[in-house]
Amino acid sequence: MEKDNLKIKIAIFHNFMDNIGGAEIVTLILARELSADIYTTNINEEMIIKMGFNDVIPKIYSLGKIPKNAPWRHQFAFWKFRKLNLGNKYDFYIIAGDWAMSGAVNNKPNLWYIHSPLNELWHWRKYARENLMQKWKRPLFDIWVYLNQKLSLSYSKHVSIWVCNSKNTENRVRKYYNKEATIINPPIDTSLYEYRPHKNYWLSVNRLLNHKRVDLQIKAFKELPNEKLIIVGSYEKGANQFEAYRKYIESIKPENVEIINWVDDKKLKELYSECKGFITTARDEDFGMTVVEAMASGKPVIAPNEGGYKESIINNETGLLIDNIEVEILIEAIRKININPEKFKNACLTQAKKFDTKIFIGKIKKEIAHNLT
């Protein structure tokens, strides 16, 4: 990045790059657009290349491998970035993975781009305790949360600039860290998406985790045997938090639902372009980049009326937001859009352009420049 004819060297911190989702894509886009290096732990080079970021691979550095399963995965990432000290090697640091925020202590000036402010410790703590923990583990989980909350609050004092991905995340930052953050929505390179006539299937793209509520989609399509649903569900093989839920949804899957573990960038964009519409059921999503990707392909979106989905402007012209989402209401929404899915095309394309990569990078550069003046 250049500022006032000076070359600014930037490093980006991301906790792990072995399961590529929305947050990881943002990190890769930042690295490409800002000519920055990435520091992380686990790396899946094959996934990164297939998502179209082969040019970024030489600029990714690992701090060493860490376990796949929580909470060890998070704890080791937290510890490694806390110990990281790059001295004067870079002029600026961007923290783009929330469990890498401990890297703010020794590496300044910095900007924390917040996707979900350590939700396991704060916003999702009660949900995780009651739904993901065996009873005997809950006291241990409480201790783990308490200690890491203290550490997170301590480390947060070293953050120079607070930036978050949505109004929803901004509210969490204010609630848990008592800080004001600038909102810069995540980037979507809308020029890379295209609209094609649909091939009579619906699409869903998620990590296979409980709070994504993919089982609601499967149960809905079980009642719609003449409709087809393709679920692109990424998960880390061998990671307990993914395996149990994956096995569950596969056990209830009817014949008209296809679950694909992971696809490369070319195939994913093809699926977006040729779907009838896009469905997501994630609980209180931080922002939700997939809905913008769908709209960039001219496809209507069905999403819960909660979290960040309310901010990507899904309305009667671009899709449907559902209150109190459940199977019967989801079925009703699918039938409603099914009447004429093509009518949403132009409004969706227009809406998606508001989240284009150029807008995102321009705002990030402005924040960095302001800090360095």
C-alpha positions in Angstrom: 0.0 0.0 0.0 1.3 3.5 -0.8 0.6 6.6 1.2 2.2 10.0 0.3 4.6 8.2 -2.0 5.8 6.0 0.8 5.5 2.3 0.7 3.5 1.0 3.7 4.2 -2.6 4.7 1.2 -4.3 6.2 0.8 -7.6 8.1 -2.6 -9.3 8.6 -3.3 -11.6 11.5 -5.8 -14.5 11.1 -6.1 -17.3 13.7 -6.4 -20.2 11.3 -6.7 -20.6 7.5 -7.6 -24.3 7.2 -11.3 -24.0 6.7 -12.1 -21.2 4.3 -15.3 -19.3 5.0 -16.3 -15.7 4.8 -13.9 -14.3 7.4 -11.0 -16.1 5.6 -12.0 -14.7 2.2 -12.0 -11.2 3.7 -8.4 -11.8 4.9 -7.3 -13.1 1.5 -8.9 -10.1 -0.2 -7.2 -7.7 2.2 -3.8 -9.4 1.5 -4.3 -9.2 -2.2 -5.5 -5.6 -2.4 -3.1 -4.2 0.1 -0.1 -6.3 -0.9 0.1 -7.5 2.7 1.5 -10.6 4.4 -0.7 -13.0 6.4 0.3 -14.5 9.7 -1.8 -17.5 10.8 -1.5 -21.0 12.2 -3.0 -24.0 10.3 -3.1 -23.5 6.5 -4.9 -25.4 3.8 -3.1 -24.3 0.6 -5.3 -26.4 -1.6 -8.5 -24.7 -0.5 -7.0 -21.3 -0.8 -5.8 -22.0 -4.3 -9.1 -23.4 -5.4 -10.9 -20.3 -4.0 -8.8 -18.2 -6.5 -6.1 -16.9 -4.2 -3.1 -18.8 -5.5 -1.2 -15.4 -5.9 -1.6 -14.8 -2.1 0.0 -18.2 -1.1 3.6 -16.9 -1.1 2.6 -14.2 1.4 1.1 -16.5 4.0 3.3 -17.5 7.0 2.4 -20.1 9.7 3.2 -19.6 13.3 3.0 -23.4 13.7 0.2 -26.0 13.7 -2.5 -26.0 16.4 -5.2 -28.6 17.4 -8.4 -28.9 15.3 -10.8 -29.1 18.2 -12.1 -26.4 20.5 -11.2 -25.1 23.0 -7.6 -26.0 22.4 -7.8 -24.7 18.9 -8.8 -21.2 20.1 -6.5 -21.2 23.1 -3.4 -22.1 21.2 -4.2 -19.4 18.6 -4.7 -16.9 21.3 -1.4 -17.8 22.9 0.7 -17.8 19.7 -0.5 -14.4 18.6 0.0 -13.0 22.1 3.7 -14.1 21.9 4.1 -12.7 18.3 6.3 -9.7 18.1 7.3 -8.6 14.6 9.3 -5.6 15.8 9.7 -2.9 13.1 9.2 -5.3 10.2 5.8 -3.7 9.3 4.3 -0.2 9.4 0.8 -1.3 10.2 -1.1 -4.4 11.3 -4.6 -5.6 10.6 -6.2 -8.2 12.9 -8.7 -10.0 10.7 -9.3 -13.1 12.8 -10.9 -12.6 16.2 -8.8 -15.1 18.1 -5.7 -13.4 16.7 -6.7 -10.1 18.5 -4.0 -10.9 21.2 -1.5 -9.9 18.5 -2.4 -6.3 19.2 -0.3 -6.3 22.3 3.1 -6.4 20.6 2.3 -5.1 17.1 1.2 -1.5 16.7 -0.3 0.6 15.2 -3.1 -1.8 14.4 -6.7 -2.1 13.2 -9.0 -4.9 14.5 -11.5 -5.8 11.7 -14.1 -7.6 13.8 -16.3 -10.3 12.4 -17.6 -11.6 15.7 -16.0 -10.4 18.8 -14.9 -13.7 20.3 -18.5 -14.9 20.3 -17.6 -18.1 22.2 -16.7 -15.9 25.2 -19.6 -13.5 25.0 -22.6 -13.6 22.7 -22.7 -17.3 22.1 -21.5 -18.3 25.6 -24.9 -19.4 27.0 -25.9 -21.1 23.8 -22.6 -23.1 23.6 -22.8 -24.0 27.3 -26.4 -25.4 27.1 -26.3 -26.9 23.6 -22.8 -28.0 22.9 -21.4 -29.0 26.4 -22.0 -32.2 28.3 -23.1 -31.4 31.9 -19.9 -32.5 33.5 -17.9 -30.1 31.2 -19.9 -27.0 31.9 -18.0 -25.9 35.1 -14.7 -26.3 33.2 -16.2 -24.3 30.3 -17.3 -21.5 32.8 -13.7 -21.3 34.1 -12.3 -21.2 30.5 -14.7 -18.4 29.5 -14.0 -16.3 32.6 -10.2 -16.5 32.2 -10.3 -15.7 28.5 -12.8 -12.8 29.0 -10.3 -11.2 31.3 -7.5 -11.8 28.8 -9.5 -10.5 25.9 -10.4 -7.3 27.7 -6.8 -6.8 28.7 -5.6 -7.3 25.1 -8.3 -5.1 23.7 -6.6 -2.1 25.4 -3.9 -2.4 22.8 -6.2 -2.1 19.8 -5.5 1.2 17.9 -8.6 1.3 15.6 -11.9 -0.6 16.0 -13.7 -1.5 12.8 -16.5 -4.1 12.5 -18.5 -5.7 9.7 -22.0 -4.7 10.7 -24.3 -2.8 13.0 -25.0 -6.1 14.7 -21.4 -6.6 15.5 -21.0 -3.0 16.5 -23.7 -3.5 19.2 -21.7 -6.5 20.5 -18.5 -4.5 20.6 -20.2 -1.7 22.6 -21.8 -4.2 24.9 -18.8 -6.4 25.7 -15.8 -4.1 25.2 -17.4 -0.7 25.8 -15.9 0.6 22.6 -17.2 2.4 19.5 -16.4 0.8 16.2 -16.6 2.1 12.6 -18.8 -0.1 10.4 -17.3 -1.3 7.1 -19.3 -4.1 5.5 -17.3 -7.1 4.1 -16.2 -7.1 0.5 -17.8 -8.9 -2.4 -16.2 -8.7 -5.9 -19.5 -8.3 -7.7 -17.9 -8.3 -11.1 -17.0 -12.0 -10.7 -20.6 -13.1 -10.3 -23.1 -13.6 -13.0 -26.8 -14.3 -13.6 -27.9 -17.4 -15.5 -31.4 -18.9 -16.0 -32.0 -21.2 -13.1 -31.7 -25.0 -13.3 -34.5 -25.7 -10.8 -32.6 -26.0 -7.6 -32.2 -23.9 -4.4 -28.8 -23.2 -2.9 -27.5 -23.0 0.7 -23.9 -22.2 1.6 -22.8 -22.6 5.3 -20.3 -24.0 7.7 -21.9 -27.1 9.2 -22.4 -25.9 12.7 -25.5 -26.1 15.0 -26.3 -22.4 15.0 -26.5 -22.4 11.2 -29.7 -24.4 11.6 -29.2 -26.3 8.4 -31.5 -29.0 9.7 -34.5 -26.6 9.3 -33.7 -26.4 5.5 -33.6 -30.2 5.2 -36.8 -30.7 7.1 -38.5 -28.1 4.9 -37.4 -29.7 1.7 -38.5 -33.1 3.0 -42.0 -31.6 2.7 -41.3 -30.3 -0.8 -40.4 -33.4 -2.7 -40.7 -31.6 -6.1 -38.1 -29.1 -5.1 -34.3 -29.6 -5.0 -31.8 -28.2 -2.5 -28.0 -28.2 -2.8 -26.2 -27.5 0.4 -22.5 -26.5 0.2 -21.5 -27.2 3.7 -17.9 -26.7 4.7 -16.4 -28.5 7.7 -13.1 -29.5 9.1 -12.7 -33.2 9.0 -11.8 -34.6 12.4 -13.1 -31.5 14.3 -15.7 -32.5 16.9 -17.7 -29.3 16.5 -18.3 -30.2 12.9 -18.5 -34.0 12.8 -21.5 -34.5 15.1 -23.8 -32.0 13.4 -22.7 -33.2 9.9 -23.7 -36.8 10.8 -27.0 -35.6 12.2 -28.1 -33.6 9.1 -26.9 -36.4 6.8 -29.1 -38.9 8.8 -32.3 -36.8 8.2 -31.5 -35.9 4.5 -34.2 -36.8 2.0 -33.3 -37.7 -1.7 -34.1 -34.2 -3.0 -31.4 -32.7 -0.8 -27.7 -32.9 -1.8 -24.9 -32.1 0.6 -21.5 -31.2 -0.9 -18.6 -30.8 1.6 -16.8 -28.1 -0.3 -16.4 -26.8 -3.8 -13.8 -24.5 -5.5 -14.5 -20.9 -6.4 -15.4 -21.6 -10.0 -18.0 -24.3 -9.1 -19.4 -22.2 -6.3 -20.0 -19.2 -8.5 -21.6 -21.5 -11.1 -24.0 -22.9 -8.4 -24.9 -19.3 -7.4 -25.5 -18.3 -11.0 -27.8 -21.2 -11.8 -29.8 -21.6 -8.6 -33.5 -20.6 -8.3 -32.9 -18.8 -5.0 -30.7 -18.8 -2.0 -31.6 -20.0 1.5 -29.9 -19.3 4.8 -31.1 -20.1 8.4 -28.1 -19.0 10.5 -29.0 -17.8 14.0 -28.1 -14.1 14.6 -25.5 -14.0 11.9 -22.7 -11.4 12.3 -23.3 -10.0 8.7 -23.7 -12.8 6.2 -21.6 -12.5 3.0 -23.3 -15.4 1.3 -26.6 -13.5 0.9 -24.7 -10.7 -0.9 -23.0 -13.3 -3.2 -26.4 -14.7 -4.1 -27.7 -11.2 -4.8 -24.6 -10.5 -6.9 -25.8 -13.5 -9.0 -29.2 -11.9 -9.4 -30.9 -14.5 -7.1 -33.5 -13.9 -4.4 -32.7 -14.6 -0.8 -34.7 -16.2 2.1 -33.1 -15.4 5.5 -34.1 -15.0 9.1 -35.1 -11.5 10.1 -32.3 -11.2 12.6 -28.6 -10.3 13.0 -26.7 -8.9 10.0 -29.2 -10.1 7.4 -31.3 -7.1 8.2 -28.4 -4.9 7.1 -27.9 -6.4 3.7 -31.3 -5.0 2.7 -33.3 -8.1 2.0 -36.8 -6.9 1.2 -39.7 -7.8 -1.0 -37.6 -6.8 -4.0 -34.6 -8.9 -3.2 -36.1 -11.8 -1.2 -37.8 -12.4 2.1 -36.8 -12.0 5.7 -38.6 -14.5 8.0 -39.7 -13.7 11.6 -39.5 -16.6 14.1 -38.1 -19.0 11.5 -39.4 -22.5 11.6 -40.1 -25.3 9.0 -43.6 -24.3 8.1 -42.8 -20.6 7.6 -39.7 -21.5 5.5 -41.9 -23.7 3.3 -44.3 -20.8 2.8 -41.5 -18.5 1.8 -40.1 -21.0 -0.7 -43.5 -21.3 -2.3 -43.9 -17.6 -2.5 -40.7 -16.9 -4.3 -41.2 -20.0 -6.5 -44.1 -18.1 -8.3 -41.6 -15.9 -10.1 -38.0 -16.0 -8.9 -36.7 -14.1 -12.0 -38.5 -10.9 -11.0 -35.9 -10.3 -8.2 -33.0 -10.2 -10.6 -32.4 -6.5 -11.2 -33.0 -5.4 -7.6 -30.6 -8.0 -6.3 -27.9 -7.0 -8.7 -28.3 -3.4 -7.8 -28.2 -4.1 -4.0 -25.1 -6.3 -4.2 -23.0 -3.5 -5.8 -23.3 -1.5 -2.5 -20.9 -4.1 -1.0 -18.3 -4.2 -3.7 -14.7 -4.8 -2.9 -13.6 -1.4 -4.2 -15.8 0.3 -1.7 -14.5 -1.9 1.2 -10.8 -1.4 0.4 -11.3 2.4 -0.1 -12.7 2.6 3.4 -10.0 0.4 5.0 -7.3 2.5 3.4 -8.9 5.7 4.7 -8.9 4.3 8.3 -5.2 3.3 7.9 -4.2 6.7 6.4 -6.0 8.6 9.2 -4.1 6.6 11.8 -0.7 7.2 10.2 -1.1 11.0 9.7 
